[in-house]
Amino acid sequence: MRRLVALFVLALAGATLYGLSGLSSGLIVNRSSLSSHSLLSELNAIEHNVTLQCYVYALDPTTGYTKGAGGDSMKAGGAATWANLRVEGFAINQFVTQQLKYHPDAAELAAAKVSLESEMTQQATSHSLTCPGTSVTALAEMPSEMRTSEIEAQATSLYLVGRVKNSIPLTTSSMKTYYAAHTSDYDTLCLAVAVVPVASATAFEEAQASGLSVAELAKKYSEEPNATKGGAIGCYAPTSKSYAAVRSDVVSLALNTYSKPSTIQLSTGDADVFVAVTSRTTNPFAQAETAVLADLKSLNASSASALKDDLLVRAAVHVDPAFGRWGVSSAGPGVLAPMAPPKSDVDDTATLTDASATYK
């Protein structure tokens, strides 16, 4: 479930203020800490190993881990993003080990390593990233402390998934049960598209209301290249990378009925795009399994996210200002990038001290 550090951001409830005086630490989360030296070592590994950087970026692609202005530096957003993932990892480990009394053994850690590698690969694929090496290589490029922490976080996250209220275990049996109750959600969907000049959109909709078929409408009004074929653009099975997006767009559509239009800009002017599902074909579980797994991960993440803000707010977190600042944004509590000085202060030479001294 990677990163359940990213997907299941749970912190220790009722945390104390222990450790906040240890300002030399890079990160402190309740009773756990990571030294500035270790955090710098992790950031250095991410910056200098392109395979590791690619897979780490896949875990949370909101901010890149690009080089900063100075030598051996990383842009503030990347450092803060990684620090935030580490904070969440500490919080999960604390909750699971202290509150749920779970401590992974060697076999469970080995399984967690395989799971982590698989999750990193899946995340890279889902974000259309082509990393230069494998996720196995990425883990090997981590400093030993970083790799050990990430595998432990994966193990405790996997355990936590099964304990979160309303979560569905990611076992074959549970997945089959879920699929049986939602079989139509995994139909192969065949689509037709009509791209209609805005000026003709009203006539198109009136013709549909009068009973003109999907294919006839496309042939008569559409400027899309497949109009001569009745607008047919192909079929999408659950194994398709585009399946989730396609399904989301047509989830409420009746068969052989065009959707409400979405306007796009063409070189010839604005046009309305209409989409229709022309057929649905039921698939066996084996073909739908990948899509079912993705859906259950999403559902489990939603179950856990309800706890996130409250628990992280209760956590005692310190972040070395060199790496970011602990605060609250629209996404909830987390490590935010350091604040830049006001531009007016930088531009205003009157605020600067006398620089007449010679520096050699």
C-alpha positions as CSV (number, residue, x, y, z in Angstrom):
1,M,0.0,0.0,0.0
2,R,2.5,2.6,-0.6
3,R,2.7,5.0,0.6
4,L,0.3,4.5,3.3
5,V,2.6,7.0,4.7
6,A,1.0,9.1,2.0
7,L,-2.4,7.4,1.8
8,F,-3.0,6.5,5.5
9,V,-1.6,9.6,7.3
10,L,-2.5,8.7,10.8
11,A,-0.7,10.2,13.8
12,L,-0.6,9.3,17.5
13,A,-3.7,10.5,19.3
14,G,-3.2,12.4,22.6
15,A,0.5,13.1,21.9
16,T,2.6,14.9,24.4
17,L,4.9,17.8,23.9
18,Y,7.9,15.6,24.5
19,G,11.0,16.6,22.6
20,L,10.1,20.0,21.3
21,S,13.2,21.4,23.0
22,G,15.5,19.3,20.9
23,L,15.8,21.9,18.1
24,S,19.0,20.3,16.7
25,S,16.9,17.4,15.4
26,G,15.7,17.5,11.8
27,L,12.4,16.1,12.7
28,I,10.6,15.2,16.0
29,V,7.3,13.5,16.1
30,N,6.2,12.9,19.6
31,R,8.9,10.6,21.0
32,S,10.6,9.8,17.7
33,S,13.2,11.9,16.0
34,L,15.4,12.0,12.9
35,S,18.6,14.0,13.1
36,S,19.4,16.8,10.6
37,H,22.4,14.8,9.5
38,S,20.3,11.8,8.6
39,L,17.6,13.9,6.9
40,L,20.3,15.6,4.8
41,S,21.7,12.2,3.9
42,E,18.3,11.1,2.7
43,L,17.8,14.3,0.6
44,N,21.3,13.9,-0.8
45,A,20.5,10.4,-1.9
46,I,17.3,11.5,-3.5
47,E,19.0,14.3,-5.4
48,H,22.0,12.3,-6.6
49,N,20.3,9.0,-7.6
50,V,17.9,9.4,-10.5
51,T,16.2,6.1,-10.1
52,L,15.5,6.7,-6.4
53,Q,14.4,10.3,-7.2
54,C,11.9,9.0,-9.8
55,Y,10.2,6.6,-7.5
56,V,10.2,8.9,-4.5
57,Y,8.5,11.5,-6.8
58,A,6.0,8.9,-7.8
59,L,4.9,8.5,-4.2
60,D,3.9,12.2,-4.0
61,P,4.1,14.0,-7.4
62,T,2.9,17.3,-6.0
63,T,6.4,18.7,-5.8
64,G,9.6,17.8,-7.7
65,Y,12.9,17.0,-6.1
66,T,14.9,19.3,-8.4
67,K,18.3,20.8,-7.7
68,G,18.4,24.2,-5.9
69,A,20.3,27.3,-6.8
70,G,23.4,26.3,-4.8
71,G,25.7,23.2,-5.1
72,D,24.3,20.1,-3.4
73,S,21.0,21.7,-2.7
74,M,17.4,20.9,-3.3
75,K,14.5,23.2,-3.9
76,A,12.6,23.9,-0.7
77,G,9.4,22.3,-1.9
78,G,11.0,18.9,-2.5
79,A,12.7,18.9,0.9
80,A,9.5,19.8,2.6
81,T,7.6,17.1,0.7
82,W,10.0,14.4,1.8
83,A,10.1,15.7,5.4
84,N,6.3,15.5,5.4
85,L,6.3,11.9,4.3
86,R,8.9,11.0,7.0
87,V,6.7,12.7,9.6
88,E,3.7,10.7,8.5
89,G,5.8,7.5,8.6
90,F,6.9,8.2,12.2
91,A,3.3,8.9,13.2
92,I,2.0,5.6,11.7
93,N,4.8,3.6,13.3
94,Q,4.0,5.1,16.7
95,F,0.3,4.5,16.4
96,V,0.6,0.9,15.3
97,T,3.5,-0.1,17.6
98,Q,2.3,1.7,20.7
99,Q,-1.5,1.7,20.5
100,L,-2.0,-1.5,18.5
101,K,1.0,-3.3,20.0
102,Y,2.1,-4.6,16.6
103,H,5.8,-5.2,15.9
104,P,6.6,-6.7,12.5
105,D,8.9,-9.8,12.5
106,A,11.6,-10.6,9.9
107,A,9.1,-12.4,7.6
108,E,6.7,-9.5,7.7
109,L,9.5,-7.0,7.0
110,A,10.6,-9.1,4.0
111,A,7.0,-9.1,2.7
112,A,6.7,-5.4,3.3
113,K,9.9,-4.8,1.2
114,V,8.3,-6.7,-1.7
115,S,5.1,-4.8,-1.2
116,L,6.9,-1.4,-1.1
117,E,8.8,-2.2,-4.3
118,S,5.5,-3.2,-6.0
119,E,3.7,-0.1,-4.7
120,M,6.5,2.2,-6.0
121,T,6.3,0.5,-9.4
122,Q,2.5,0.9,-9.5
123,Q,2.7,4.5,-8.5
124,A,5.3,5.3,-11.2
125,T,3.1,3.6,-13.8
126,S,-0.1,5.4,-12.6
127,H,1.7,8.7,-13.1
128,S,3.1,7.7,-16.5
129,L,6.7,7.9,-15.2
130,T,9.4,6.0,-17.0
131,C,12.1,5.6,-14.3
132,P,15.7,4.7,-15.4
133,G,15.8,1.6,-13.2
134,T,13.6,-0.6,-11.1
135,S,12.1,0.0,-7.7
136,V,14.5,-2.7,-6.4
137,T,17.3,-0.4,-7.5
138,A,15.6,2.6,-5.9
139,L,15.6,0.9,-2.5
140,A,19.2,-0.1,-2.9
141,E,20.1,3.5,-3.5
142,M,18.7,4.6,-0.1
143,P,21.0,5.0,2.8
144,S,20.5,2.0,5.2
145,E,18.7,4.0,7.8
146,M,16.3,5.4,5.3
147,R,15.6,2.0,3.7
148,T,15.0,0.3,7.1
149,S,12.6,3.1,8.1
150,E,10.7,2.9,4.8
151,I,10.3,-0.9,5.0
152,E,9.1,-0.7,8.6
153,A,6.7,2.1,7.7
154,Q,5.3,-0.1,4.9
155,A,4.9,-3.0,7.3
156,T,3.0,-1.0,9.9
157,S,0.9,0.7,7.2
158,L,-0.1,-2.7,5.8
159,Y,-1.1,-3.8,9.3
160,L,-3.0,-0.6,9.9
161,V,-5.1,-0.9,6.7
162,G,-6.8,-4.0,8.1
163,R,-7.6,-2.2,11.4
164,V,-9.0,1.1,10.0
165,K,-12.8,1.2,10.4
166,N,-14.6,0.5,7.2
167,S,-11.5,-0.6,5.4
168,I,-11.6,-3.6,3.1
169,P,-8.7,-6.1,3.3
170,L,-6.8,-6.3,0.1
171,T,-7.0,-10.1,-0.1
172,T,-8.2,-12.1,-3.1
173,S,-11.2,-13.3,-1.2
174,S,-12.3,-9.8,-0.2
175,M,-11.7,-8.4,-3.7
176,K,-13.8,-11.1,-5.2
177,T,-16.6,-10.4,-2.8
178,Y,-16.5,-6.7,-3.6
179,Y,-16.4,-7.4,-7.3
180,A,-19.5,-9.6,-7.1
181,A,-21.4,-6.7,-5.5
182,H,-20.1,-4.2,-8.1
183,T,-19.7,-6.3,-11.2
184,S,-21.2,-3.6,-13.6
185,D,-18.5,-1.1,-12.4
186,Y,-16.0,-3.2,-14.3
187,D,-17.7,-3.6,-17.7
188,T,-15.7,-3.1,-20.9
189,L,-17.0,0.2,-22.2
190,C,-17.3,1.0,-26.0
191,L,-17.6,4.7,-26.7
192,A,-18.7,7.0,-29.5
193,V,-17.7,10.7,-29.6
194,A,-19.3,13.6,-31.5
195,V,-17.4,16.9,-31.9
196,V,-20.0,19.5,-32.9
197,P,-19.5,23.1,-33.7
198,V,-21.1,25.3,-31.0
199,A,-23.4,26.8,-33.5
200,S,-24.9,23.3,-34.3
201,A,-25.0,22.0,-30.7
202,T,-28.7,22.9,-30.1
203,A,-29.7,21.2,-33.3
204,F,-27.7,18.2,-32.3
205,E,-29.4,17.9,-28.9
206,E,-32.8,18.4,-30.5
207,A,-32.1,15.7,-33.0
208,Q,-31.1,13.3,-30.2
209,A,-34.3,14.1,-28.4
210,S,-36.3,13.3,-31.5
211,G,-34.8,9.8,-31.6
212,L,-31.8,10.0,-33.9
213,S,-29.3,7.3,-33.0
214,V,-25.8,7.8,-31.7
215,A,-24.3,6.8,-35.0
216,E,-26.6,8.9,-37.1
217,L,-26.0,12.0,-34.9
218,A,-22.2,11.6,-35.3
219,K,-22.5,11.1,-39.1
220,K,-24.7,14.2,-39.5
221,Y,-23.2,16.7,-37.0
222,S,-19.7,15.6,-35.9
223,E,-16.4,17.0,-37.3
224,E,-14.4,14.2,-35.5
225,P,-12.5,11.9,-37.9
226,N,-14.5,8.9,-36.8
227,A,-17.8,10.5,-37.7
228,T,-18.1,8.3,-40.7
229,K,-18.0,5.3,-38.5
230,G,-20.7,6.6,-36.3
231,G,-18.3,8.3,-33.9
232,A,-16.9,5.0,-32.6
233,I,-13.5,5.5,-31.0
234,G,-12.9,2.1,-29.4
235,C,-13.5,0.0,-26.3
236,Y,-11.9,0.3,-22.8
237,A,-11.5,-2.7,-20.6
238,P,-10.6,-2.6,-16.9
239,T,-7.0,-3.5,-17.9
240,S,-6.7,-0.2,-19.8
241,K,-4.6,2.6,-18.3
242,S,-7.4,5.0,-19.3
243,Y,-10.2,2.9,-17.8
244,A,-10.6,4.8,-14.5
245,A,-10.9,8.2,-16.3
246,V,-13.2,6.8,-19.0
247,R,-15.5,5.2,-16.4
248,S,-15.6,8.3,-14.3
249,D,-16.7,10.4,-17.3
250,V,-19.6,8.0,-18.3
251,V,-20.6,6.6,-15.0
252,S,-24.1,8.1,-15.0
253,L,-24.8,7.7,-18.8
254,A,-27.6,5.6,-20.1
255,L,-26.6,3.3,-22.9
256,N,-26.6,4.9,-26.4
257,T,-27.3,8.4,-25.1
258,Y,-24.9,11.2,-25.5
259,S,-23.6,13.1,-22.5
260,K,-24.0,16.8,-21.8
261,P,-21.4,18.7,-23.8
262,S,-18.0,19.9,-22.8
263,T,-16.7,22.8,-24.8
264,I,-13.2,22.7,-26.4
265,Q,-11.2,25.1,-28.6
266,L,-10.3,24.0,-32.1
267,S,-8.4,25.9,-34.8
268,T,-11.8,26.3,-36.6
269,G,-13.5,27.7,-33.5
270,D,-15.2,26.4,-30.3
271,A,-16.9,23.0,-30.4
272,D,-18.9,20.9,-28.0
273,V,-17.8,17.3,-27.3
274,F,-20.5,14.7,-26.7
275,V,-19.7,11.2,-25.4
276,A,-21.9,8.1,-25.5
277,V,-21.5,4.5,-24.3
278,T,-22.6,2.2,-27.1
279,S,-22.1,-1.1,-25.3
280,R,-21.1,-2.6,-21.9
281,T,-19.7,-6.1,-21.6
282,T,-19.3,-7.9,-18.3
283,N,-15.8,-9.2,-17.5
284,P,-14.6,-12.0,-15.3
285,F,-12.9,-11.1,-12.1
286,A,-9.4,-12.0,-13.4
287,Q,-9.7,-9.2,-16.0
288,A,-11.1,-6.7,-13.5
289,E,-8.7,-7.6,-10.7
290,T,-6.3,-4.7,-11.2
291,A,-9.1,-2.1,-11.3
292,V,-10.8,-3.6,-8.3
293,L,-7.5,-3.4,-6.4
294,A,-7.1,0.3,-7.3
295,D,-10.7,1.0,-6.3
296,L,-10.3,-0.7,-2.9
297,K,-7.0,1.2,-2.2
298,S,-8.9,4.5,-2.9
299,L,-11.8,3.5,-0.7
300,N,-9.5,2.5,2.1
301,A,-7.6,5.8,1.8
302,S,-10.9,7.6,2.1
303,S,-11.8,5.8,5.3
304,A,-8.4,6.7,6.8
305,S,-8.4,10.3,5.6
306,A,-11.3,11.1,7.9
307,L,-8.9,10.6,10.8
308,K,-6.0,12.4,9.4
309,D,-6.4,16.0,10.3
310,D,-7.6,15.4,13.9
311,L,-4.8,13.0,14.7
312,L,-2.0,15.1,13.1
313,V,-3.2,18.2,14.8
314,R,-2.8,16.3,18.1
315,A,0.7,15.2,17.3
316,A,3.7,17.1,18.7
317,V,5.8,17.9,15.6
318,H,9.0,19.9,15.3
319,V,10.7,20.5,11.9
320,D,14.1,22.1,11.6
321,P,13.4,25.4,9.8
322,A,16.1,24.5,7.2
323,F,13.7,21.8,5.9
324,G,10.3,23.4,6.3
325,R,7.7,24.4,8.9
326,W,4.9,22.5,10.5
327,G,1.6,24.1,9.7
328,V,-1.9,23.8,8.2
329,S,-2.8,24.3,4.6
330,S,-5.9,23.5,2.5
331,A,-4.7,19.9,2.5
332,G,-4.5,19.7,6.3
333,P,-1.6,19.6,8.7
334,G,1.8,19.0,7.2
335,V,5.3,20.2,6.5
336,L,5.2,23.3,4.4
337,A,8.1,24.8,2.4
338,P,10.1,27.5,4.3
339,M,8.7,31.0,3.7
340,A,10.7,33.3,1.4
341,P,11.4,36.8,2.7
342,P,9.0,39.5,1.4
343,K,10.2,40.7,-2.0
344,S,10.0,44.3,-0.8
345,D,12.6,43.5,1.8
346,V,15.0,41.9,-0.7
347,D,14.6,44.7,-3.2
348,D,14.9,47.5,-0.7
349,T,18.6,48.3,-0.2
350,A,17.7,50.5,2.7
351,T,16.9,47.5,4.8
352,L,20.4,46.0,4.3
353,T,23.3,46.7,6.6
354,D,26.4,48.6,5.4
355,A,28.3,46.3,3.1
356,S,31.4,48.6,2.7
357,A,33.6,46.2,4.6
358,T,36.0,44.1,2.5
359,Y,35.5,40.4,2.5
360,K,38.6,38.3,1.4
